[in-house]
Amino acid sequence: MKNNINDFIVRFANVNGTGSASANYLFAKSIFRMGIPVTPKNIFPSNIQGLPTWYEVRVSEKGYLGRREGVDLMVSVNPQSMAQDVKNVKSGGYFIYDSTKRLAPPLFREDVNYLGIPMMEMANEAFSDPRKRQLLKNIIYVGALSKLLQIDMPELEKLIAEQFEGKAQLVEANMEALRLGRTYVEENFTYPLPFFLEKRDLIKDKILVDGNTACGLGAVFGGATVMAWYPITPSTSVAEAFEDYCKVYRIDPDTGTHKYAIVQAEDELAAMGMVIGANWNGARGFTATSGPGVSLMNEFLGLAYFAEVPAVLIDVQRAGPSTGMPTRTQQSDLLLAAYASHGDTKHVLLLPSTPKECFDMTVQSFDLAERLQTPIMVMTDLDLGMNDHVSEPFHWDEKKKYDRGKVLSAEELEHIGRFGRYLDVDGDGIPYRTYPGTHPTKGSFFTRGTSRDEYAAYTEDGAAYKRNMDRLLVKWETAKKIVPAAQLYQENQQSELGMLFFGTSQFSAEEAKDLLQEEGITLDAIRIKAFPFGKEVVDFVQSHRVIFVIEQNRDGQMRKMMINELETNPSTLIPILNYDGMPITADAIKNQIKKHLHQASNLHHELSETTV
């Protein structure tokens, strides 16, 4: 194996519930502190403890932060998964295991290097507390890796001191476990490995944070004061983050009064109803859920769309349908969210790719919801929501003013004559509204999810219903101009081939684009940031002969939305899919695109010969 500096993948194979997550995070964060781009992914089961769990860390000096095929170094301390763990190691790679017990002969491969470390034996000899032995065994392998990979020890020591601040005994025990691992490597192995770390200054001011935390903080800065939710993996930590930040930013420093309300509802349907009620009353309220929750919320989402009440929903997507795989990632709620509810509905979706975009788009979602008077859904996924990512820092403009949309005051109501709640005055499809209690006789009203005229009077007159539905389409056209625009990656010489992606597919797609370029295949690219699609998306589709649509679901849902909304010829949109619950890799994208181009070339050749 050739020497690789700051370019490799380490995977930890542990047992869920054994305290390995802290040790593995310590490993990833120490590399980040060395100024090297790193992306960790926690692959865990949906039970509490006892089943296999993995933690994969990609180190990439080039800044490629998507998943890559193959494992250079496997740290396997779980007998349940060891046979599979051995198979996942690249030829020439390394396999570290707990040699307290002998490794079974079938687990040996001739093309893999084995490093046995008696971790449990060392922990038993050094520490008396049974629980600490299990936890510190994990730190022993971190200590071994610090020597094998040349992790900066001062950074590791600082992280341990920060984690156990004020707990001197725990700091001392963890330092001892680190020392044990390092000493064993020094006395038994050649080090460093052919791939190792060197300090860099590539991080600058970037931060390491997960998307759910970013959404929770974004909701606070976006002006949210109400959250109603029901716990569901993988969105629960959005609510937890929102509560944590509310305790900092939503408590009156003088009186101690809480200026926020967080309600754990009896189910997702009730949660969405509470959010609609809060927004109708003038507060900024939101909820967070995943696919099963969106399914239950469909009826209320239709009400908010038709009654034109602002609402924000953060959908942290997971693998479905039904319960599916609750702790695996997908981008499979697109159709469910975009056309939620029965009848003719279309909902605005925001599609962040990074924690910074989770923060920014959550802030923006509240402005869009009030400006458009409609539900806005922020579509993240488990990979983005629950895993840490290297991200640009979050910034806040203290001069920012919230866009509350078309809200009339009591004075304005006095001067407009008859108030038409569903009257399009400006031609943008967006009517004016009021907050309850604004005026004693005008503005405030009770509405139902039934048909009405421009003045909110109940009617089943078909002409009035059609006028309302047509106005909602005008509003949809307005939304196209104010949602986040797509990001273009076009070469100096435009290619006839295009690549389209969104959300967490961004990182692997960008890497795949570079890999294809190295092989002489040039593609223009566009990253979708929102639905409805803006003019830049329409222009991109029309200017390319073939577009590869990269998404993480089985049915090509984004592709279907493009065909439906843009009336695009389906043959020009080629699906590049991944739906095994793991984040898509650059290799998978590259190989699928190459396979299609090869097949297309063969078909063209066959047709040419037939013609001749």
Sequence and secondary structure as in RCSB ss.txt:
>XXXX:A:sequence
MKNNINDFIVRFANVNGTGSASANYLFAKSIFRMGIPVTPKNIFPSNIQGLPTWYEVRVSEKGYLGRREGVDLMV
SVNPQSMAQDVKNVKSGGYFIYDSTKRLAPPLFREDVNYLGIPMMEMANEAFSDPRKRQLLKNIIYVGALSKLLQ
IDMPELEKLIAEQFEGKAQLVEANMEALRLGRTYVEENFTYPLPFFLEKRDLIKDKILVDGNTACGLGAVFGGAT
VMAWYPITPSTSVAEAFEDYCKVYRIDPDTGTHKYAIVQAEDELAAMGMVIGANWNGARGFTATSGPGVSLMNEF
LGLAYFAEVPAVLIDVQRAGPSTGMPTRTQQSDLLLAAYASHGDTKHVLLLPSTPKECFDMTVQSFDLAERLQTP
IMVMTDLDLGMNDHVSEPFHWDEKKKYDRGKVLSAEELEHIGRFGRYLDVDGDGIPYRTYPGTHPTKGSFFTRGT
SRDEYAAYTEDGAAYKRNMDRLLVKWETAKKIVPAAQLYQENQQSELGMLFFGTSQFSAEEAKDLLQEEGITLDA
IRIKAFPFGKEVVDFVQSHRVIFVIEQNRDGQMRKMMINELETNPSTLIPILNYDGMPITADAIKNQIKKHLHQA
SNLHHELSETTV
>XXXX:A:secstr
   EESEEEEEEEEETTSSHHHHHHHHHHHHHHTT  EEEEEE  SSSSSSEEEEEEEEETT   SB SSEEEEE
E  GGGHHHHHHTEEEEEEEEEETTS   GGG  TTSEEEEE HHHHHHHH   HHHHHHHHHHHHHHHHHHHTT
  HHHHHHHHHHHTTT HHHHHHHHHHHHHHHHHHHHHS  S SEE       TT EEEEHHHHHHHHHHHTT  
EEEE   TTTHHHHHHHHHHHHHHSB TTT  B  EEEE SSHHHHHHHHHHHHHTT  EEEEE HHHHHHHHHH
HHHHHHHT  EEEEEEE B STT BTTS     HHHHHT SSSS   EEE   SHHHHHHHHHHHHHHHHHHTSE
EEEEEEHHHHHSEEEE      TT      SB  HHHHHTSSS  TT  SSSSS   B  TTSSSSSS     SS
 B TTS B   HHHHHHHHHHHHHHHHHHHHHS   EEE  SS  SEEEEEETTHHHHHHHHHHHHHHTT   EE
EEE EES  HHHHHHHHT SEEEEEESSSS HHHHHHHHHH   GGGEEEEE  SSS  BHHHHHHHHHHHHHHH
HHHHHHHHHHH 
